[in-house]
Amino acid sequence: MKHSKLVKKDLKVVWHPCTQMKDHEKIPMIPIKSGKGVWLYDYDDNKYLDAISSWWVNIFGHSNTFINNSIKKQLSKLEHVLLAGFTHEPAINLAENLISLTPKKITKCFFTDNGSSSVDAAMKMSYHYWQNKGKRSKKSFIALSNSYHGETLGSLSVSNIDLYKKTYESILKDTIIVESPDNYNKKDNISEAQHAELMFDKMHQTIKKNHKNVCAVIVEPLIQCAGYMRMYHPRYLELLREACTKYNIHLIADEIAVGFGRTGTMFGFEQAKITPDIICLSKGITGGYMTLSTILTTDDIYEAFYDEYEKLNAFLHSHSYTANPIACSAANATLELFKTKKTIEKNKALSSYMEKSFESLKDHPHVSDVRQTGMVLAIEMVKNKKNRRAYNWKERRGIRAYLHGLKNNVLMRPLGNVLYFMPPYVISKKEISFVSEIMKEGVNEATKKSS
């Protein structure tokens, strides 16, 4: 079979991301031949519903005709040109389109290559801003526990998940970590907003104590995606914006995973009615077609770098493929689909249907939480429901559910003992029902007693 031949060839030459390669002695590698809509197809005529949007990037389905045609048109004109001293229409249009979606104070778009590099550039931009302003002591960053901002050295420095970070700690920049406001351990007698206010006190005290030495606070608005899909209330962002303004530090919103409709609004920070100083965007920006990221920021930050060349205040950060025209054309087509398909409005109905489809899992004896924000739903499996005692991570319960999914035509990629559903927005209600049934079976399979 072509399938098995490709796997053998792959395992000889390819080192896969976020993978212990020895796992593939037992866990199957799946070569994909094609994709259409929410479905992926392998070489043996098996199909898999992409329940995780291929690592959260594909929002309008695989091989989307409209995005395909946009890329084809651009290919016949220009594949790439450097963005230093030159420009092109797709980049200009994309910058205008993105800025039009954000609050009035956001006026400038800086292009980078991927999510991690946009966080690195945002950190450098904030730090350099304060240096240009003569605030030489501002060198530190504040982030939340359980946060994930990428895996380059800068972005990993402001992340806080040991699985990714612990090995490299000695070569990373020190970051001030404040306890996350996620709702998982919220007391039953208070609201999510009240919990956010209580948890914010820890952030407030940290900012008050360290603000003279801090460049910025960086957060993932509303959902800590790689942090086991933990979720928190917008009230926390309101209070954080107030504190950052009062104590003169930047607020960086990492919207890489949660942007472009995932939380129920175009951007997560919108639900708190705030304006960050810097916004990092990637993943869904091109509909899952090409690597591209941007930083959106204010005139205040831009003008701190606008100076005579001899003063050496310019922001000298670059990537060879900055604002690639083909990627920008895919992104512009993606944003056009949001308009023409009324995506945000339609997603409200889909997210409501998702909630109903998974409601029965709340009573499962080994599910401690079924949580949802917009088009992201997560199921936390535990050994003991009453005290929320987790399964030993070495048991890899999530992998059992993953393998069950593969056997039954659903692609899931669990985060430890957390299963999540984060589909392309073109999914139908019938397909949501199908995924919910397979995931429920996956939970049962994963939580069986070990033999």
N, C-alpha and C positions, 0 to 999 in steps of 0.2 A: 504493500500500500504506500502511496505517496506520502501519506501522513507520517508513517513510521520512518521513512527514509529522511524526511525533512527534520524530524526530531533528532535522529542520529547525527546529521550534519550540523545542526544547531549546537548540540551539546559538545561538539568538538571545538567550536570556534567562538561561540557567543557567551559572554558573561552577563547575566541578566540583572537588572536593578532590583534592589530591595529583596534579595533572594539568597537563601542558603542553597547553593547549587547542588549540594548533596541530596537535598530534598527530592530532586527529580529522578533519583533512583526509585522512588516510590510514588511520587505525585506526578501525574501526567503533564507533559508539555503539550499545548494545543496550538498547532500551526493554523492560522486563519487565512483563508483564501479571499474572502470578500465580506462586505457588510452592506446592509440596506435597512434604513430606519433603525429600530432598536435591536435588530438581529445581526449576529455574526455567524459566518458559515465556514466550516473547516473543509479539509480536502476529502473527508470521508462522508460528506453530505450530512453531517450533524450540524445543528444550529444551536445558538446560545443567545438568550435574551440578555443584553448588556445592562444589567441592573445597577451598575456602578458608573455608567457613562465613560468607560475606559479611563479610569482614574480621574473622574469628575470633569472631563474636558468636553465631551461630546454632548451638546445640548439640543441640536436639531436633527439628530439621527445620522447614521453612517451614509455616506454617498448621497448627500443632500443635493438635489438637482440644481437648486438656485445658487448654492455656494460653489458647486462644481463649475457652473457656467461663468460665474464671476472670476474664478481662478483662470479658466480657459481664456477669457478675454484679456486678462492681464498678461498671461504668458505670451500672447502674440505681440505685446507692446514692449514690456520691460521686465526682466527677471530680477535684476538688482542694480543698485547704484549706491555708493557711499552716501551717508547723510551729513557728513561734515563738508560744508561749503556747497552742497547740492541738496535738492529736495525733489519730491515727486507728488503727484496728485493723490494717490492712495493714502500716503502718510498725512498729508494736509487734511484730507476729508475725514480720516479716522480721528485725528486730534480734535477737529471741530465737533464731530459726532459725539465723542466721549465727553468733552467739556460741556456740551449741551445737556447731557444727562445728569450733571452734578450741580451742587449749589453755586451761587454767583461768585463766591470768593475763589473758586477753582478756575484758573484761567490758563494754565500751561500744562503741556503734555511732554514728558521726557520718555523716549523709547528705550527699552532694554530687551533682553533676549528670552527670558523665562522667569518663572516665579521667584526662584531663589535669587537670581541676579537682580531682580527688581527690588527685593528686600535689601540686599547688599548696597545697591545704589541709593536707596532711600536712607539707610543708615549713614552712608557717606555724605549725602546731601544735607541731612540734619546736622551732623557733626561739623561739616565744612561751613554751613551757614553761621553757626555760633562762633567759629574761628574768625570768619570774615567780619563778624559783628564785635570782635574783641572780647568775647566771653570764653577765654582760654581754658577755664576750669571745666567747661561742659564737655565731658568725654564719655559719660556712661549712658546706659539704656535701661529702661524698666520693662519687664515682660511678665506675663502671667504664668503660673505653674500650669503644667499640662499643655503648654502652647507648642505649636509647630509652625515655623516660618520658612523652612527649607533646609537644604543640606550642603550648601557652600559654607565656608568657614564663618562668614559674617552672619548669615541667616541662621546657622546652627547655634551660634553664640546666644541668640535671643530666643532660642527654642528651649523646651524644658521636658523632653521625653527621653528618659535614659536609654531606651532601646536604640535611638539614633545618635544620642549625644555623648553618652558616658565614655566611650572608647577614646574620644577626641578632646576631652575636656582640657587637657594640659596645653593644647595649642589654640584654644578658643579665647575670645575676649570675655572677661568677667561681666556678668549681667545681674542686675538686681531683680530678683524674682519675688512676685507677690502672689498670694494664694488666689486661685481662680474663683470666680463667682458662679461657677456652673451649678445647676439646680439639683444635681444628683443627690446631694446630702442635705437638701433643704428640709427644714422642720415642717411637719404637716400643718401646724397651726398658723403659719404665715404665708403670705402670697409670694409669688416669684419676684415681684417688684420690691417687696419688703426685704426679701433675702438678698437681692442685689444691693440694696442700701446698706444692709448690715455688713456685707462682704466688702463694700467699697471703703468702709472705714480703714481697713488695712492698707488699701492703696493710698488713701488720703494721707495717712500718717507717714507712709514711705515717701510720697512726693514732698510733703512738708519738710521732712528731714533732709532729703537729698537733692532738692530742686536746683541748687546752685551748681551741682556737678552733673546734672542730667540733661542730655540732648532731647530725648523723646521717650514717650511710652508707646510701645507697639502692641496692638491687639488684633485678634481675628474677631470681627463683629459677629456676635450672637452664637456662632458655632465654632468650637475647637475641633475641626474635622479630623485631622490625624490623631488628635487627642481623644480617640474613642467616641467621637461625635457628641461630646458633652455640650450642652446648650445653656445659655443664660439670657436674662431679661434685658431689653433695651435701656432700662433705667440706669444700668451701670454705665453705659456709654454717655448718657446725659451728664451724670456726675463727673465722669472722667474728663469730658470736654470742659466743664466748668473749672475743674482743678488745674488742668493743663494751661488754660488761659490765665487763671489767677497767678500761677507760679511760673509762668513764662517758659514753658517747655512745649515741644511739638507733640502732636497726637498723630501717629502713623496708623492708618487703617489697612490692615492686610486683608484685602478683599479677593485674594487670588483664588481661593476655593469657594467662597460664599457669594462672590459677585455674580452679576448677570442672571438674576432671577432666582437663585437657589433658595434664598430665605423667604421668598414671597414678595419681595420688592426688588427693584433692579440691583440695588446695593444694600447690604445689611445695615450700614450706618444710618440709612434713611429712616429706619423705624424709630430711631432716637431723635430724629430731626436735628442732627448736628452736622457740622462741617469739619472734617479732619484737616490737618495741615498738609498731609501727604497721603495719597491713596495708591496702593499697589494693586495692579490688575494683571491677570494672566489666565491660564486654563481655558475657560469658556469663551474667551475673547474672540477666538477664530472659529468657534463652533467645533473645536476638536481637530482642526485640519493641520495647523502649522504652529510651531513654537513662536511665541510673541508675548511681550509684556510691556506695560507702560507704568509710569509714575505720573499721577496728576497732582498738581500743587498750585500754590497761590502766587500772586504778584509779589507779595512780601518776600517770599523765599527766592523767587527768580531774581528780583532786583538786588539781593545781597551778593550776587555773583556777576552782575552787570557792571563792568568797570573797565578802565584802561588796561590794555594787555600787560603793561610793565608791572602792574600791581600783583599779577599772578593770582587773581581771585576767581578765575574761571573754573567751572565744574568739568574737569578733564576725565570724564568717565565715558567709555565707549565700548561697543561691540562691533565686530566686522559686519554682521548682518542686521545692524540696527534698522528698524522700520522697513524690513524687506517688503518690496511692493506686492509680492504674491501673498504674503501673510496679511498685509494690510487690506488687500482686496477681499480676502476671506473674512476678515474682521468686519469690514464695512457691510458685506453681504449678511453676516450674522446679525448686526445691529438693525439692518433693514427688515429682517425676518421678525424681530421683536415688534416692529411697528405694524407690518402688514398682517401678521398672524395674531395680533393682540395677545401676545404670549403671557404676559404677567397676569392678565385678567383670566385667561383660560387655565393657567396653572392653579388658580385658587380652587377651581372645581376639581382638578386632578388631585391636589393635595388633600382636599376634603375626602375624596374617594379613597386615597391611600390610607388616611386615618381610620376610616370605617373598615377597610379590608383587613387591617392588622389589629383591630380592637380586641379580638378574642385572646390574643397573646398576653394581654395584661393579667389574665387569670392563670397563666401557665405557672406550674409550681417551681420552675427554674428560670423565670424571667422576672428580674427586679424592676425593670423600667422599659416602657415603650415610649420613646420621646420623638417629637417631630417639630421642625421649624420649616415651613414652606415645603419645598420639594426634597427635603432630607428627612428620612425616618430611620431611627436606630432602635435595636433590640439588645438589651444587656442581659446576657445569660449568667446566672450565678448558681453556686452549689446550694446555698441556703437562702431562700427568699425572705425569711423573717428578719435575719440580721444582715442580709446582703453580702454574705461571705462569698468571695469570688472563688472560682475554680483555680487550681494551681495552673499557672501559665504553661508549665511544661506538658500538661495534658493536651494542649492545643485543640480544645473543643471546637473552636471556630473552623479549623481545617476539616473537621468531620462534616460540618454543614456545607462548606465549600465543595467538597467532593460529592455530596448528595446533590447539590445544585448542578454540577457538571453532568452527572448521570441523567438529570431531568431537565436539561436544556436551559439552565439559568446560570449566568456568570455572576457569582458573588465573590468578594474578596474581603473577608472579615478582618477586623482590627482586634486581635486577641480574641476575647470572648464576646465581642460586640459584632453583630451582623447589622448591616445598614442597606438601605434602599435609596439610591440617588440616581434615578433614571434620566435618559434624554426626555425632553419635554414633548416629543412627538408620540410618546407612549399612549396607548388606548386604555380605557377602563377595563376592557377584557384582558389585556396584557398585564395590567396591575393585579387583577384578580388571580391570574395564573402565577405571577411571581409570589404573591402573598401565600398561596397554597404551598408552593415549593419551599418557601422560607419557613413556614410553620412546620413542615415535615423536617426541614433541616434542623430546626431547633430541637425537635423530638429526637432526631438522630444524634445530635451533638451532646444532648444532656442525658443520654442513656448511661447507666452505670457501666464503668469500665470492667471488662471481663478479667 
